[in-house]
Structures are given as structure tokens and as C-alpha cells.
Amino acid sequence: MTQGVLVAGNDSTLLSVLEVEIARRVKHYALATIPNRFSGIGGGSYDTAIAFNATVEKARIPLDWNPGSPISARTLVLSAENRLQKKIDEAILVCSPPSVPCASADLRPVDIEVLANDQIKSWLFLTKELTSSFKAIGQGTLVFVFPETGLAGGKNSSTADILGSAALASFRSLVNSVLANAPGEPYFAQGFTGGEAGDETNFVSFIFRQLDDTRRKANGKLHKHGRTGFFK
């Protein structure tokens, strides 16, 4: 892994597990997180019961980020470069939104605003800044990480996770667009999806096995991690 690493993502178990692996590989990395600002319908919380890790605490350089602001996205990229004392070589974006099961009639305006600002606009603004920066310097690596589905809702749930599912759908659309155009760009982009709640460690191991294997580094590729095995 290169040294100028920016990690941005939802404050989640998936992000925490990924941080542990990154801290093993680099001396320092910049981190920007999206906190859970949903009002708590149906719980609306993350499982972040991750043990304290001294290596992570030493390597992590926390940065401020107002997710819904395009100016903040630009400032975040500049701040990461200043704190790392070099250009960003690799950016890892982790979309793992909180589970907020809720009936449509019970949706609150404040949560719809949080969805738009924190969970949708944030990734659009930040991806725009990163791809522009990578184009300007003629290189860079952009890695997208997201679960295949949300943590709540589905066939066996009486209440769908409207907010979390909308956040993931928007992120997936963004990833598909970036990956489709990546082969014609000077930067390198890959996506990783799959994994289930409680399987974050295996998912992260899968991600770095692919990143470490130069034979699999096809620009614009989306890798999928499955419960019964790995497939591309």
C-alpha cells in the first residue's frame, strides 16, 4: 500500500475493521468519518464494539468533514495532503450506512435531510474532488467499499430500511459510473461489495487480497465477496 492514504466512511464496524488492516500497512493515514445523525427510528445505530487498537490510534490522522458541503469536500482533500505532507496516492471510500428500519408513513423530515446531505451528497462531492485531483496529477488509486445490501429490511423484516437502502443504492450507482469510465482515466479505480453483518473481518481480508494481487488489478473492476466463496 502507498503512503498517502485517505480513508473516508461511515462510522461503522466495517470502517473500524478496515482501519485495523490499513494501520498494519502504513505509518500514517488520514481519516474522515460520517457520524450517524439519524434521529433513531427503530434503533438507527451501528455496532461499533471494536476493541481499542494502539496501532490504529497511532497511525490515524483524524480530519474534520462536513459531508453535505462541496467546499468541505475540497478542504478535506487539501487537509489530507497537508497532514500527510504529500499528495493523496490512494483513497478508500467506505459506504456502510446505519440501519434505520422505518415505515414510509413514519419518515421524519430531519432524517430525509440527513440522508440527502450525509449519505448521498457527501460521496458525490468527495468523489468529484478526488477524481479531479487524480486527473490533475496524472495518477492515483480510488477504492470503493460497500455491503451488497443494508443491515435491515428485506423479505424477513416487517419494516424496510428505506434510508439505508437509498444510501446504498445511490453509492452503488456512483461506483458503477466511476468504474465504467475508469479505463480511460489516468487514475486506477476498483470496487468491492458483499459481506454481511458480522462478517466484516473476512470481507476486509478479501479486499486486501485482491488489492495485493497485481494480476487482479484490472482498472474499473467490481469485486464481489460471497458467503460461499469468492467470485469476480
VEXGUDREN-618904 format. One record per residue: residue in three letters; x, y, z of N, C-alpha, C in turn. Coordinates in steps of 0.05 Angstrom, whole numbers, plus 5000, padded with zeros to 4 digits. Last residue first. Layout:
N
ALAXYZXYZXYZ/...
END
This chain:
232
LYS468547374818469047634806466747714788/PHE468047074883467547074854467947354844/PHE469046634937469646884924469146864895/GLY463946324979466446334964466846604951/THR459246375004460146104997462646104981/ARG458546925010458646755034459746485028/GLY462747344968460347184974460747004998/HIS464547954942465247754963462647614971/LYS466548214880464448134898465347914917/HIS469548774848469848504860467548454880/LEU469549124790468049094815468248804825/LYS474549494756473349234763471849254789/GLY477549914736474649924732473249664740/ASN483449564717482149824723479149814717/ALA485348994748484249094724482749354730/LYS488948674784488548964784487749074757/ARG490248164790487348224790486848524788/ARG495748144791494448014769491448074767/THR497148354840497348524816496048404792/ASP494248304899494748134876494748294850/ASP492648674936495448584936496248414912/LEU487248724926488948954922491948884921/GLN485548214941485248294914487148534908/ARG486748224995487948014978487748094949/PHE483648645013486448685011487948454996/ILE478448405009479048654995482148684991/PHE478747965044478347925015479148174999/SER479148235092481348055083481148015053/VAL474148475094476448635092478948475083/PHE470948005099470548185076473048355072/ASN472647795147473047645123472847825098/THR470848225181473648145180474347985155/GLU465248245174466948465165469848385162/ASP460947935188463047805171465048015160/GLY457248215214458648015230460847875214/ALA453348315158453848405185455048165201/GLU456948095099454548125115455248215143/GLY459448165032459748155061457148195075/GLY459548644979458948384991459248395021/THR464648964939462048954951461548674961/PHE469149424914468849174930466149174944/GLY472449704857470249694876470149424889/GLN477650134833476549874837474349894859/ALA481750534791479350514808478350224809/PHE487050974777486150694779483850684798/TYR487751534730487751404756486651124755/PRO487051714679489851664688490051544715/GLU481651364644482651574661485551514670/GLY479150954618480051174602481251404618/PRO477550604659479650514639480650744622/ALA473350894687476050884697478150794676/ASN468050884673469651074659472651054666/ALA465950484706465550464677467350654661/LEU467150674756468550444746468250414716/VAL463551104760466451154762467950924750/SER458650834757459351044738462351084737/ASN458750494801458450384774459350584753/VAL458950874843461150694838461050574810/LEU453851114838456251274835458651094828/SER450650674849450350804823452850974817/ARG452150574902452650364882452550494854/PHE450251044927453150984926453750784904/SER444650964920446051194909449051154906/ALA443950494949443250504921444650734907/LEU445450655001446950454987446450454957/ALA441251015012444051105013445850914997/ALA436750695008437050914990439951014989/SER437750345051437650235024437950455004/GLY437350705095439850565089439950455061/LEU431850865088434051055088436750925081/ILE428750385091428550565068430950745066/ASP428449815110430550015116430650205092/ALA421749595125424049625107425949835117/THR419049155171419549445165422049465148/SER418948625176416348755173416649045166/SER423448195143423048425161420348545155/ASN424947825106424147725132423647955152/LYS426248105059423947935059423047855087/GLY428448765082428648525066426248345070/GLY431549065141429549045120429748785105/ALA438549205150435849155159433949145136/LEU443349305128443349135151440549075161/GLY443349295055443249415081443149215103/THR447848935010445249025019445449155046/GLU453348925001451548874979448748974985/PRO457449455029455949195031454049165008/PHE463149744997460449775007459149495009/VAL468450144975467749914991464849945001/PHE472950354925470250384937469550124951/VAL478850694914477650444922474950484935/LEU483250974871480751024884479350764889/THR489751224862488050984865485651054881/GLY493751594815492151574840490551314839/GLN495452104765495651834777493951834803/GLY495652624747496052414728496352134740/ILE494353064775497052964779497652724761/ALA489153144756491053364755493953264758/LYS486552674767486952754739489152964737/PHE486452694823487952484809488452554780/SER482953144829485753154839487452944825/SER478352934807479553174796482453194804/THR477352514842477952454814479152694800/LEU476452804889478652614887479352554858/GLU471953124878474553254886476853054882/LYS468152724867468752934847471453054853/THR467952464916468952324892469752514870/LEU465652864948468352774953469552624929/PHE460552944924462453164927465253064930/LEU458352424929458552554903460552774903/TRP458452334984460052164966460352284938/SER454952745003457652715012459452564993/LYS449852654982451452874971454352844979/ILE448652175014448552184985450352404974/GLN449152215070449451955058449451955027/ASP448552755086450752585096451252335080/ASN444152975054446653115059448952925066/ALA440052575050440952725027443752845031/LEU439552395104440052215082441252355058/VAL438252875130440752745137441552545114/GLU433152965107435353155103438053035109/ILE430552525128430752545099432952745092/ASP430752655182432252425173432452415142/VAL427353095184430153125192431852895182/PRO422352875170423753065152426653095158/ARG421552185181421652455192423152635173/LEU416951665166419451805159419252095170/ASP412251385172413551475196416251625191/ALA410751205123408951405136410251525161/SER414550805112414651055097412951275111/ALA417450515171415250525151415250795138/CYS424250335180422050525185419950505163/PRO430750205202428150095193425850275200/VAL436450375192434250545203431650435192/SER443150235198440550115193438350285207/PRO448150675170446750545192444050435184/PRO452250525112450350685127449050535150/SER457850485090456450285106454450425124/CYS462550605045459650675049458350445064/VAL468750835043467250615055464350705061/LEU474050955001471451055009469650825018/ILE480651094999478750875004476250985015/ALA485651324958483351404974481451164975/GLU492551444948490351244949488151344967/ASP495651884948496251674928493851484926/ILE495452554958493952314963494452114941/LYS501952864967499452824952498052564961/LYS504253025034504652925006501852904993/GLN503153085088505553205076506253085049/LEU498752945113500452725105503052815093/ARG496753455120497353305144499153065137/ASN496053625066497753775085498553605109/GLU492553245046495153275034497053425053/ALA488153325079489453065079492253085068/SER486853845064487753795092489153525094/LEU485153765012487453935017488553885045/VAL480653445021482853345004485353505010/LEU477553795053478353535064480753425048/THR476354215019478154265042479154005053/ARG472853944985475354044974477354094997/ALA468753845022470053615008472753704996/SER467254355037468554185057469953945044/ILE464754514991467154654999468754485019/PRO460354184990462354154969464954294976/SER457553875046458554125035460654075014/GLY455753445075453953555056454953805042/PRO459953305113459353135089457653275068/ASN464953625137462153685136461053545111/TRP470353395172468953375146466053435151/ASP476953375199474253475200472953455173/LEU480952785210480453035196477553115199/PRO485952415245483152485241482852765228/ILE490351965229490352265230487552355224/ARG492751365256490451515247490951815250/ALA496951105282497151155253495051345243/LYS495451065336497951185329498151265300/GLU490650785333490751045346493251205338/VAL492450305310490550475296490750755307/THR495650105352496850155326495050345309/ALA492050035393494050235396495350305369/ASN485349955394487649855380489750075379/PHE479849725431481849935427484349815414/ALA474949335396476849375418478849595411/ILE468649545375471349465366473249525389/ALA462749585368464149475392466849365383/THR459049835335461849915334463449825358/ASP453749785302455049615321458049665318/TYR449750385298451750205288452650015310/SER442550515296445250535307447150335294/GLY436850545292438550715277441450735287/GLY431850455324434550395332436450575318/GLY427150645301427650355300430550285308/ILE430151255291427751095286428550805285/GLY434251615302434051375318431451225314/SER435552045270434252105296433651855313/PHE442252035243439351975242438151995269/ARG447552115244445952335254442952285250/ASN453351795253450451725250448851955262/PRO458752125217457452015241454551945235/ILE463551975173460752075173459351955197/THR470552145178468251975182465552125180/ALA476952105153474652275155472152095158/LEU483952035162481251915165479152125168/ALA490251875135488352075142485551955142/TYR495551485163493551525143491551735153/HIS502251255174500151435179498051435157/LYS504950785159505650925184503451105193/VAL501250205137502450465133503050595160/ARG499449695153500849725128502249995124/ARG496349695197498549495196500449545173/ALA492450055185494550135204496849945205/ILE489249735151490849955140493050045159/GLU486849395189488649285168490349505156/VAL484049765220485949585233487949475212/GLU480449985183482550145194484749975207/LEU476949555175478649635153480949815163/VAL474249565223475849335216477749395194/SER471750075219473650015241475449775234/LEU468350015175470550205174472650145195/LEU464849615196466449565172468849755170/THR462449885239464249655244465949595220/SER462750605227461450345227463450125234/ASP461751185203462751085229461350825234/ASN462951175133461051185155462351065180/GLY469251465109467051275110465151325134/ALA475651495081473151645088470851445089/VAL482551545081480251365085477851535094/LEU488251665043485851785055483651575057/VAL495151595042492551455042490451615057/GLY500951575019499051795020496151695019/GLN503551075013503751225038501751445041/THR500950454985502350704984502150855010/MET501749765000500050005000501850255000/
END
